[in-house]
């Protein structure tokens, strides 16, 4: 046998042997179920969830104040102490969202745990929107309590639900409030982030339609530390109010610099500024701030009052918007699982879409075919020496 024939013969034997090994491994994996689609594995876990339990992932940044994680924890503790069939069946798995971290990468990390049937969280839209693609593909129920970018629910997904009004609705509510207050010229300052780039144009569009003039329209980098040069360029303009589209910590620094530069006009913001951190960062400079939010801390209904009392007793502080949303998200998931008779993500998602209106702290709500919440009213709050107090209610249909 020639050297070339020997080489060909040896290579053929190697190839056949390798193929046989791959085939054996494939058969073994398929037999063990490892090659089943992710959604089938979760469906199986969810179907046994009321007997064996199931895992809910919590995805949120680490925070210093009682907030989202604590709201979820209180709900979890109360469910476990109840006589409900779901008591002791929900296992929480916490994932800390880091600044600038890819929502896709974090969602893929969550999805590697096949016992996870639902996710609560992703605080920002920049993280939640790309993460939603992963959760939809993997068959994981995704309830996002604070992400407001309309793009989250424009794909016809089955597993994705937004639990708060989006940027378009918040912008419209702020404009209706501004119109009521008699503001005729409003300046807009926004961060060049996905949130700022989304909310600011919606506000400008709604304001223009309402006959309100935009006095100035300025953006800044999310790394900005000193806003005074920008403020110096706009403070000589004629305007009745300023709308800020940014997250609370950076917005608080901007508000502080506005006050230092002599700007005394009212400031409008959305739900991302609905936090006690606003006062911590900007102090008395925020006393002229109005924010739009789906949370009404001044409501006098017994259910919400009792929740605030229990939360304060457990964590030593009043629940903020994120904490209230966290508590509500887990309770909604528990109600939907019980109504479905299973924790199978697809069945629970169908129940959320099609079943009765769900009971919330501030009224009943439901979901449309895209997963957007319906029936959540928007409140306008005013900062008063560290306390955000409700001063107006703006109905979904535009009446106030």
C-alpha positions as a Markdown table, in Angstrom:
| # | Residue | x | y | z |
|---|---|---|---|---|
| 1 | Unk | 0.0 | 0.0 | 0.0 |
| 2 | Unk | 1.4 | 3.4 | -1.0 |
| 3 | Unk | 1.9 | 6.2 | 1.5 |
| 4 | Unk | -0.9 | 8.2 | -0.1 |
| 5 | Unk | -3.3 | 5.2 | 0.1 |
| 6 | Unk | -2.3 | 4.5 | 3.7 |
| 7 | Unk | -3.0 | 8.2 | 4.6 |
| 8 | Unk | -6.4 | 8.1 | 2.9 |
| 9 | Unk | -7.3 | 4.8 | 4.7 |
| 10 | Unk | -6.3 | 6.2 | 8.1 |
| 11 | Unk | -8.2 | 9.5 | 7.5 |
| 12 | Unk | -11.3 | 7.5 | 6.6 |
| 13 | Unk | -11.1 | 5.4 | 9.7 |
| 14 | Unk | -10.6 | 8.6 | 11.8 |
| 15 | Unk | -13.6 | 10.3 | 10.2 |
| 16 | Unk | -15.9 | 7.3 | 10.7 |
| 17 | Unk | -14.8 | 6.9 | 14.3 |
| 18 | Unk | -15.4 | 10.6 | 15.0 |
| 19 | Unk | -18.8 | 10.5 | 13.4 |
| 20 | Unk | -19.7 | 7.4 | 15.5 |
| 21 | Unk | -18.7 | 9.2 | 18.7 |
| 22 | Unk | -20.7 | 12.3 | 17.7 |
| 23 | Unk | -23.7 | 10.1 | 16.9 |
| 24 | Unk | -23.5 | 8.3 | 20.2 |
| 25 | Unk | -23.2 | 11.6 | 22.1 |
| 26 | Unk | -26.1 | 13.1 | 20.2 |
| 27 | Unk | -28.4 | 10.1 | 21.0 |
| 28 | Unk | -27.4 | 10.2 | 24.6 |
| 29 | Unk | -28.1 | 13.9 | 24.9 |
| 30 | Unk | -31.4 | 13.7 | 23.1 |
| 31 | Unk | -32.4 | 10.7 | 25.3 |
| 32 | Unk | -31.6 | 12.8 | 28.4 |
| 33 | Unk | -33.6 | 15.7 | 27.1 |
| 34 | Unk | -30.7 | 18.2 | 26.8 |
| 35 | Unk | -31.5 | 18.9 | 23.2 |
| 36 | Unk | -35.1 | 19.8 | 23.8 |
| 37 | Unk | -35.9 | 23.5 | 23.1 |
| 38 | Unk | -35.6 | 25.7 | 26.1 |
| 39 | Unk | -39.3 | 26.5 | 26.1 |
| 40 | Unk | -40.2 | 22.8 | 26.3 |
| 41 | Unk | -38.0 | 22.4 | 29.3 |
| 42 | Unk | -39.5 | 25.4 | 31.1 |
| 43 | Unk | -43.0 | 24.2 | 30.2 |
| 44 | Unk | -42.2 | 20.9 | 31.9 |
| 45 | Unk | -40.9 | 22.7 | 35.0 |
| 46 | Unk | -43.9 | 25.0 | 35.1 |
| 47 | Unk | -46.4 | 22.2 | 34.7 |
| 48 | Unk | -45.1 | 20.6 | 37.9 |
| 49 | Unk | -44.6 | 24.0 | 39.6 |
| 50 | Unk | -47.5 | 23.8 | 42.0 |
| 51 | Unk | -46.2 | 20.5 | 43.3 |
| 52 | Unk | -42.4 | 20.8 | 43.0 |
| 53 | Unk | -41.9 | 24.5 | 42.9 |
| 54 | Unk | -40.4 | 26.8 | 40.3 |
| 55 | Unk | -37.8 | 29.6 | 40.1 |
| 56 | Unk | -38.4 | 33.3 | 39.5 |
| 57 | Unk | -35.4 | 35.4 | 38.5 |
| 58 | Unk | -35.1 | 39.0 | 39.9 |
| 59 | Unk | -32.9 | 41.3 | 37.8 |
| 60 | Unk | -32.2 | 44.7 | 39.2 |
| 61 | Unk | -29.3 | 47.0 | 40.2 |
| 62 | Unk | -28.1 | 46.9 | 43.8 |
| 63 | Unk | -29.5 | 49.9 | 45.7 |
| 64 | Unk | -28.9 | 51.4 | 49.1 |
| 65 | Unk | -32.5 | 52.2 | 49.9 |
| 66 | Unk | -35.4 | 49.7 | 50.4 |
| 67 | Unk | -36.6 | 49.3 | 46.9 |
| 68 | Unk | -37.5 | 46.7 | 44.2 |
| 69 | Unk | -35.9 | 43.7 | 45.8 |
| 70 | Unk | -37.5 | 44.5 | 49.2 |
| 71 | Unk | -40.9 | 44.8 | 47.6 |
| 72 | Unk | -40.6 | 41.4 | 46.0 |
| 73 | Unk | -39.2 | 39.9 | 49.2 |
| 74 | Unk | -42.2 | 41.2 | 51.2 |
| 75 | Unk | -44.6 | 39.7 | 48.7 |
| 76 | Unk | -42.7 | 36.4 | 48.8 |
| 77 | Unk | -42.7 | 36.2 | 52.6 |
| 78 | Unk | -46.4 | 36.9 | 52.7 |
| 79 | Unk | -47.2 | 34.3 | 50.1 |
| 80 | Unk | -45.1 | 31.7 | 52.0 |
| 81 | Unk | -46.9 | 32.6 | 55.3 |
| 82 | Unk | -50.3 | 32.2 | 53.6 |
| 83 | Unk | -52.5 | 29.1 | 53.2 |
| 84 | Unk | -52.3 | 29.5 | 49.4 |
| 85 | Unk | -51.4 | 26.5 | 47.2 |
| 86 | Unk | -48.5 | 28.6 | 46.0 |
| 87 | Unk | -47.0 | 29.0 | 49.5 |
| 88 | Unk | -43.4 | 27.7 | 49.5 |
| 89 | Unk | -43.4 | 27.0 | 45.8 |
| 90 | Unk | -41.7 | 30.1 | 44.5 |
| 91 | Unk | -37.9 | 30.1 | 44.6 |
| 92 | Unk | -36.3 | 33.5 | 44.0 |
| 93 | Unk | -32.9 | 33.8 | 42.3 |
| 94 | Unk | -31.3 | 37.2 | 42.3 |
| 95 | Unk | -29.3 | 38.7 | 39.5 |
| 96 | Unk | -27.6 | 42.1 | 40.1 |
| 97 | Unk | -27.8 | 44.4 | 37.1 |
| 98 | Unk | -24.5 | 46.4 | 36.8 |
| 99 | Unk | -24.2 | 49.8 | 35.2 |
| 100 | Unk | -23.6 | 49.5 | 31.4 |
| 101 | Unk | -24.1 | 45.7 | 31.5 |
| 102 | Unk | -25.6 | 44.2 | 28.3 |
| 103 | Unk | -29.2 | 43.3 | 28.8 |
| 104 | Unk | -28.8 | 40.5 | 26.3 |
| 105 | Unk | -25.8 | 39.0 | 28.1 |
| 106 | Unk | -27.6 | 39.1 | 31.4 |
| 107 | Unk | -30.7 | 37.6 | 30.0 |
| 108 | Unk | -28.7 | 34.7 | 28.5 |
| 109 | Unk | -27.2 | 34.2 | 31.9 |
| 110 | Unk | -30.7 | 34.0 | 33.4 |
| 111 | Unk | -31.9 | 31.6 | 30.7 |
| 112 | Unk | -29.1 | 29.1 | 31.4 |
| 113 | Unk | -31.0 | 28.1 | 34.5 |
| 114 | Unk | -33.8 | 25.9 | 33.0 |
| 115 | Unk | -35.8 | 26.1 | 36.3 |
| 116 | Unk | -36.4 | 29.8 | 35.7 |
| 117 | Unk | -40.0 | 30.2 | 34.3 |
| 118 | Unk | -40.4 | 33.9 | 34.9 |
| 119 | Unk | -38.3 | 37.1 | 35.3 |
| 120 | Unk | -39.2 | 40.2 | 37.2 |
| 121 | Unk | -37.1 | 43.2 | 36.5 |
| 122 | Unk | -34.6 | 44.9 | 34.3 |
| 123 | Unk | -35.0 | 48.4 | 35.6 |
| 124 | Unk | -34.2 | 50.3 | 32.5 |
| 125 | Unk | -35.5 | 50.0 | 28.9 |
| 126 | Unk | -31.9 | 49.9 | 27.6 |
| 127 | Unk | -31.5 | 46.6 | 29.4 |
| 128 | Unk | -35.1 | 45.3 | 29.2 |
| 129 | Unk | -35.7 | 45.7 | 25.4 |
| 130 | Unk | -32.8 | 43.5 | 24.3 |
| 131 | Unk | -33.4 | 41.1 | 27.1 |
| 132 | Unk | -37.0 | 40.6 | 26.0 |
| 133 | Unk | -35.7 | 39.0 | 22.7 |
| 134 | Unk | -33.9 | 36.4 | 24.7 |
| 135 | Unk | -36.8 | 35.6 | 27.1 |
| 136 | Unk | -39.2 | 35.3 | 24.2 |
| 137 | Unk | -36.9 | 32.9 | 22.4 |
| 138 | Unk | -36.4 | 30.8 | 25.5 |
| 139 | Unk | -40.0 | 30.8 | 26.5 |
| 140 | Unk | -39.6 | 32.7 | 29.8 |
| 141 | Unk | -42.4 | 34.9 | 31.1 |
| 142 | Unk | -41.1 | 38.5 | 31.4 |
| 143 | Unk | -42.8 | 41.0 | 33.7 |
| 144 | Unk | -41.0 | 44.3 | 33.6 |
| 145 | Unk | -42.2 | 46.8 | 36.2 |
| 146 | Unk | -40.6 | 50.1 | 35.2 |
| 147 | Unk | -39.3 | 49.8 | 31.6 |
| 148 | Unk | -41.2 | 52.5 | 29.6 |
| 149 | Unk | -39.7 | 52.4 | 26.1 |
| 150 | Unk | -42.6 | 51.7 | 23.6 |
| 151 | Unk | -40.3 | 49.4 | 21.6 |
| 152 | Unk | -40.5 | 46.8 | 24.3 |
| 153 | Unk | -44.0 | 45.8 | 23.2 |
| 154 | Unk | -43.9 | 46.3 | 19.4 |
| 155 | Unk | -42.8 | 42.8 | 18.4 |
| 156 | Unk | -46.0 | 40.8 | 19.0 |
| 157 | Unk | -44.3 | 38.8 | 21.7 |
| 158 | Unk | -46.3 | 36.3 | 23.8 |
| 159 | Unk | -44.2 | 36.2 | 27.0 |
| 160 | Unk | -43.4 | 40.0 | 27.5 |
| 161 | Unk | -45.5 | 42.3 | 29.7 |
| 162 | Unk | -45.1 | 45.9 | 30.8 |
| 163 | Unk | -46.6 | 46.8 | 34.2 |
| 164 | Unk | -46.5 | 50.6 | 33.9 |
| 165 | Unk | -47.5 | 53.2 | 31.3 |
| 166 | Unk | -44.9 | 53.8 | 28.6 |
| 167 | Unk | -43.0 | 57.0 | 27.6 |
| 168 | Unk | -45.7 | 58.0 | 25.2 |
| 169 | Unk | -48.4 | 58.0 | 27.9 |
| 170 | Unk | -46.1 | 59.7 | 30.5 |
| 171 | Unk | -45.2 | 62.5 | 28.0 |
| 172 | Unk | -48.9 | 63.0 | 27.2 |
| 173 | Unk | -49.8 | 63.2 | 30.9 |
| 174 | Unk | -47.0 | 65.8 | 31.5 |
| 175 | Unk | -48.3 | 67.9 | 28.6 |
| 176 | Unk | -51.9 | 67.8 | 29.9 |
| 177 | Unk | -50.6 | 68.9 | 33.3 |
| 178 | Unk | -48.5 | 71.7 | 31.8 |
| 179 | Unk | -51.6 | 72.8 | 29.8 |
| 180 | Unk | -53.6 | 72.9 | 33.0 |
| 181 | Unk | -50.9 | 75.0 | 34.7 |
| 182 | Unk | -50.9 | 77.5 | 31.9 |
| 183 | Unk | -47.3 | 76.8 | 30.7 |
| 184 | Unk | -46.9 | 78.2 | 27.2 |
| 185 | Unk | -43.2 | 77.8 | 26.6 |
| 186 | Unk | -41.3 | 74.8 | 27.9 |
| 187 | Unk | -37.6 | 74.0 | 27.6 |
| 188 | Unk | -36.4 | 70.4 | 27.2 |
| 189 | Unk | -33.2 | 68.9 | 28.6 |
| 190 | Unk | -32.5 | 65.2 | 28.1 |
| 191 | Unk | -29.7 | 62.7 | 28.4 |
| 192 | Unk | -28.4 | 61.0 | 25.3 |
| 193 | Unk | -29.5 | 57.6 | 26.6 |
| 194 | Unk | -32.2 | 55.3 | 25.2 |
| 195 | Unk | -34.6 | 56.6 | 27.9 |
| 196 | Unk | -33.9 | 60.3 | 27.1 |
| 197 | Unk | -33.9 | 59.8 | 23.4 |
| 198 | Unk | -37.3 | 58.1 | 23.7 |
| 199 | Unk | -39.2 | 60.4 | 26.2 |
| 200 | Unk | -38.0 | 63.8 | 25.0 |
| 201 | Unk | -39.3 | 63.5 | 21.4 |
| 202 | Unk | -42.7 | 62.1 | 22.7 |
| 203 | Unk | -42.9 | 65.2 | 25.0 |
| 204 | Unk | -42.1 | 67.6 | 22.2 |
| 205 | Unk | -44.6 | 66.0 | 19.8 |
| 206 | Unk | -47.4 | 66.1 | 22.4 |
| 207 | Unk | -46.5 | 69.6 | 23.5 |
| 208 | Unk | -46.6 | 70.9 | 20.0 |
| 209 | Unk | -49.9 | 69.3 | 19.3 |
| 210 | Unk | -51.2 | 71.0 | 22.5 |
| 211 | Unk | -50.1 | 74.4 | 21.3 |
| 212 | Unk | -47.1 | 74.6 | 23.7 |
| 213 | Unk | -43.9 | 76.1 | 22.3 |
| 214 | Unk | -40.6 | 74.5 | 22.9 |
| 215 | Unk | -38.3 | 77.2 | 24.2 |
| 216 | Unk | -35.1 | 75.1 | 23.8 |
| 217 | Unk | -34.2 | 71.4 | 23.2 |
| 218 | Unk | -30.8 | 70.5 | 24.6 |
| 219 | Unk | -29.1 | 67.1 | 25.2 |
| 220 | Unk | -26.1 | 66.1 | 27.2 |
| 221 | Unk | -23.9 | 63.0 | 27.5 |
| 222 | Unk | -24.7 | 60.5 | 30.3 |
| 223 | Unk | -21.1 | 61.1 | 31.6 |
| 224 | Unk | -21.7 | 64.8 | 32.2 |
| 225 | Unk | -20.7 | 66.0 | 35.7 |
| 226 | Unk | -21.1 | 69.8 | 35.4 |
| 227 | Unk | -24.2 | 71.1 | 33.7 |
| 228 | Unk | -23.5 | 74.8 | 34.3 |
| 229 | Unk | -22.1 | 75.6 | 30.8 |
| 230 | Unk | -25.2 | 74.2 | 29.2 |
| 231 | Unk | -27.5 | 76.0 | 31.7 |
| 232 | Unk | -25.7 | 79.3 | 31.0 |
| 233 | Unk | -26.7 | 78.9 | 27.4 |
| 234 | Unk | -30.4 | 78.5 | 28.1 |
| 235 | Unk | -31.2 | 80.4 | 31.3 |
| 236 | Unk | -31.6 | 83.7 | 29.3 |
| 237 | Unk | -34.4 | 82.1 | 27.2 |
| 238 | Unk | -38.0 | 82.9 | 28.0 |
| 239 | Unk | -39.7 | 79.8 | 29.3 |
| 240 | Unk | -42.4 | 78.8 | 31.9 |
| 241 | Unk | -41.0 | 75.3 | 32.8 |
| 242 | Unk | -38.3 | 72.8 | 32.0 |
| 243 | Unk | -38.9 | 69.1 | 31.2 |
| 244 | Unk | -36.0 | 66.8 | 32.1 |
| 245 | Unk | -35.7 | 63.3 | 30.6 |
| 246 | Unk | -33.2 | 61.4 | 32.6 |
| 247 | Unk | -32.7 | 58.9 | 35.5 |
| 248 | Unk | -33.1 | 60.2 | 39.0 |
| 249 | Unk | -29.4 | 60.5 | 40.1 |
| 250 | Unk | -28.2 | 62.5 | 37.1 |
| 251 | Unk | -31.5 | 64.4 | 36.9 |
| 252 | Unk | -31.0 | 65.4 | 40.6 |
| 253 | Unk | -27.5 | 66.8 | 39.8 |
| 254 | Unk | -28.9 | 68.7 | 36.9 |
| 255 | Unk | -31.7 | 70.2 | 39.1 |
| 256 | Unk | -29.2 | 71.2 | 41.7 |
| 257 | Unk | -27.1 | 73.0 | 39.1 |
| 258 | Unk | -30.2 | 74.7 | 37.6 |
| 259 | Unk | -31.0 | 76.1 | 41.1 |
| 260 | Unk | -27.4 | 77.3 | 41.5 |
| 261 | Unk | -27.6 | 79.1 | 38.2 |
| 262 | Unk | -30.7 | 80.9 | 39.2 |
| 263 | Unk | -33.3 | 78.9 | 37.3 |
| 264 | Unk | -36.5 | 78.9 | 39.4 |
| 265 | Unk | -39.1 | 77.8 | 36.9 |
| 266 | Unk | -41.0 | 74.5 | 37.6 |
| 267 | Unk | -39.4 | 71.3 | 36.5 |
| 268 | Unk | -41.3 | 68.4 | 34.9 |
| 269 | Unk | -40.1 | 64.8 | 34.9 |
| 270 | Unk | -41.4 | 61.2 | 34.4 |
| 271 | Unk | -41.5 | 58.1 | 36.6 |
| 272 | Unk | -37.7 | 57.7 | 36.5 |
| 273 | Unk | -37.5 | 60.7 | 38.8 |
| 274 | Unk | -40.2 | 59.3 | 41.1 |
| 275 | Unk | -37.9 | 58.4 | 44.0 |
| 276 | Unk | -36.8 | 59.7 | 47.4 |
| 277 | Unk | -33.3 | 59.7 | 45.9 |
| 278 | Unk | -34.3 | 62.9 | 44.1 |
| 279 | Unk | -34.3 | 64.8 | 47.5 |
| 280 | Unk | -31.1 | 63.0 | 48.6 |
| 281 | Unk | -29.3 | 64.3 | 45.5 |
| 282 | Unk | -30.8 | 67.8 | 45.0 |
| 283 | Unk | -32.3 | 68.7 | 48.3 |
| 284 | Unk | -34.5 | 71.8 | 48.4 |
| 285 | Unk | -33.7 | 72.5 | 44.8 |
| 286 | Unk | -36.2 | 69.8 | 43.9 |
| 287 | Unk | -39.1 | 71.5 | 45.6 |
| 288 | Unk | -40.3 | 72.8 | 42.3 |
| 289 | Unk | -40.3 | 69.4 | 40.6 |
| 290 | Unk | -43.4 | 67.6 | 39.3 |
| 291 | Unk | -43.2 | 64.0 | 38.2 |
| 292 | Unk | -45.6 | 61.7 | 36.3 |
| 293 | Unk | -46.1 | 58.2 | 37.9 |
| 294 | Unk | -48.4 | 55.3 | 38.0 |
| 295 | Unk | -48.0 | 55.2 | 41.8 |
| 296 | Unk | -50.1 | 57.3 | 44.2 |
| 297 | Unk | -48.6 | 57.3 | 47.7 |
| 298 | Unk | -51.4 | 59.5 | 49.0 |
| 299 | Unk | -54.2 | 57.1 | 48.2 |
| 300 | Unk | -56.4 | 56.3 | 51.2 |
| 301 | Unk | -57.6 | 52.9 | 50.1 |
| 302 | Unk | -57.2 | 50.4 | 52.9 |
| 303 | Unk | -55.3 | 47.8 | 50.9 |
| 304 | Unk | -52.5 | 50.2 | 50.0 |
| 305 | Unk | -52.3 | 51.7 | 53.4 |
| 306 | Unk | -51.9 | 48.3 | 54.9 |
| 307 | Unk | -49.1 | 47.4 | 52.5 |
| 308 | Unk | -47.2 | 50.6 | 53.4 |
| 309 | Unk | -47.6 | 49.8 | 57.1 |
| 310 | Unk | -46.3 | 46.3 | 56.6 |
| 311 | Unk | -43.4 | 47.4 | 54.4 |
| 312 | Unk | -42.3 | 50.1 | 56.9 |
| 313 | Unk | -42.5 | 47.6 | 59.7 |
| 314 | Unk | -40.3 | 45.1 | 57.7 |
| 315 | Unk | -37.7 | 47.4 | 56.2 |
| 316 | Unk | -37.9 | 50.6 | 58.3 |
| 317 | Unk | -38.8 | 52.9 | 55.5 |
| 318 | Unk | -41.8 | 53.8 | 53.3 |
| 319 | Unk | -42.0 | 51.9 | 50.0 |
| 320 | Unk | -41.0 | 53.9 | 46.9 |
| 321 | Unk | -42.3 | 53.4 | 43.4 |
| 322 | Unk | -39.9 | 50.6 | 42.6 |
| 323 | Unk | -40.7 | 48.7 | 45.8 |
| 324 | Unk | -44.4 | 49.0 | 45.2 |
| 325 | Unk | -43.9 | 47.8 | 41.6 |
| 326 | Unk | -41.8 | 44.8 | 42.8 |
| 327 | Unk | -44.4 | 43.8 | 45.4 |
| 328 | Unk | -47.2 | 44.1 | 42.8 |
| 329 | Unk | -45.2 | 42.2 | 40.1 |
| 330 | Unk | -44.7 | 39.1 | 42.3 |
| 331 | Unk | -48.3 | 39.1 | 43.5 |
| 332 | Unk | -49.6 | 39.4 | 40.0 |
| 333 | Unk | -47.5 | 36.5 | 38.9 |
| 334 | Unk | -48.8 | 34.4 | 41.9 |
| 335 | Unk | -52.4 | 35.3 | 41.0 |
| 336 | Unk | -51.9 | 34.4 | 37.3 |
| 337 | Unk | -50.3 | 31.0 | 38.2 |
| 338 | Unk | -53.2 | 30.2 | 40.5 |
| 339 | Unk | -55.7 | 31.3 | 37.9 |
| 340 | Unk | -53.9 | 29.1 | 35.3 |
| 341 | Unk | -53.5 | 26.1 | 37.6 |
| 342 | Unk | -49.9 | 25.8 | 36.4 |
| 343 | Unk | -46.7 | 27.7 | 36.2 |
| 344 | Unk | -46.1 | 26.8 | 32.6 |
| 345 | Unk | -45.0 | 30.2 | 31.1 |
| 346 | Unk | -47.1 | 30.0 | 28.0 |
| 347 | Unk | -50.3 | 29.1 | 29.8 |
| 348 | Unk | -49.7 | 31.8 | 32.4 |
| 349 | Unk | -49.0 | 34.4 | 29.6 |
| 350 | Unk | -52.3 | 33.4 | 27.9 |
| 351 | Unk | -54.0 | 33.9 | 31.3 |
| 352 | Unk | -52.5 | 37.3 | 31.7 |
| 353 | Unk | -53.6 | 38.3 | 28.2 |
| 354 | Unk | -57.1 | 36.9 | 28.3 |
| 355 | Unk | -58.4 | 36.6 | 31.9 |
| 356 | Unk | -60.3 | 38.9 | 34.1 |
| 357 | Unk | -58.9 | 42.4 | 35.0 |
| 358 | Unk | -56.2 | 42.1 | 37.6 |
| 359 | Unk | -56.5 | 43.9 | 41.0 |
| 360 | Unk | -53.9 | 46.5 | 41.7 |
| 361 | Unk | -53.3 | 49.0 | 44.5 |
| 362 | Unk | -54.7 | 51.9 | 42.4 |
| 363 | Unk | -57.5 | 50.1 | 40.5 |
| 364 | Unk | -58.1 | 47.2 | 38.2 |
| 365 | Unk | -55.9 | 46.7 | 35.1 |
| 366 | Unk | -55.4 | 44.3 | 32.2 |
| 367 | Unk | -53.1 | 43.7 | 29.2 |
| 368 | Unk | -53.5 | 44.2 | 25.5 |
| 369 | Unk | -52.4 | 41.8 | 22.8 |
| 370 | Unk | -48.9 | 43.3 | 22.8 |
| 371 | Unk | -48.4 | 43.0 | 26.6 |
| 372 | Unk | -49.0 | 46.7 | 27.4 |
| 373 | Unk | -50.8 | 47.5 | 30.6 |
| 374 | Unk | -54.3 | 49.0 | 30.3 |
| 375 | Unk | -56.2 | 50.8 | 33.0 |
| 376 | Unk | -53.2 | 52.2 | 34.9 |
| 377 | Unk | -53.8 | 55.8 | 35.7 |
| 378 | Unk | -51.1 | 58.4 | 35.8 |
| 379 | Unk | -50.6 | 60.7 | 38.8 |
| 380 | Unk | -48.7 | 63.9 | 39.0 |
| 381 | Unk | -46.6 | 64.3 | 42.2 |
| 382 | Unk | -45.0 | 67.4 | 43.6 |
| 383 | Unk | -41.8 | 67.3 | 45.7 |
| 384 | Unk | -42.4 | 69.0 | 49.0 |
| 385 | Unk | -39.4 | 68.9 | 51.4 |
| 386 | Unk | -38.5 | 65.3 | 50.7 |
| 387 | Unk | -41.9 | 64.0 | 50.1 |
| 388 | Unk | -43.5 | 63.4 | 46.7 |
| 389 | Unk | -47.2 | 64.2 | 47.1 |
| 390 | Unk | -50.0 | 63.7 | 44.5 |
| 391 | Unk | -51.4 | 66.9 | 43.2 |
| 392 | Unk | -53.3 | 65.7 | 40.1 |
| 393 | Unk | -54.7 | 62.6 | 38.4 |
| 394 | Unk | -54.5 | 62.3 | 34.6 |
| 395 | Unk | -56.9 | 59.8 | 33.1 |
| 396 | Unk | -55.7 | 57.4 | 30.4 |
| 397 | Unk | -58.2 | 58.8 | 27.9 |
| 398 | Unk | -56.9 | 62.3 | 28.4 |
| 399 | Unk | -59.5 | 63.6 | 30.9 |
| 400 | Unk | -58.3 | 65.0 | 34.1 |
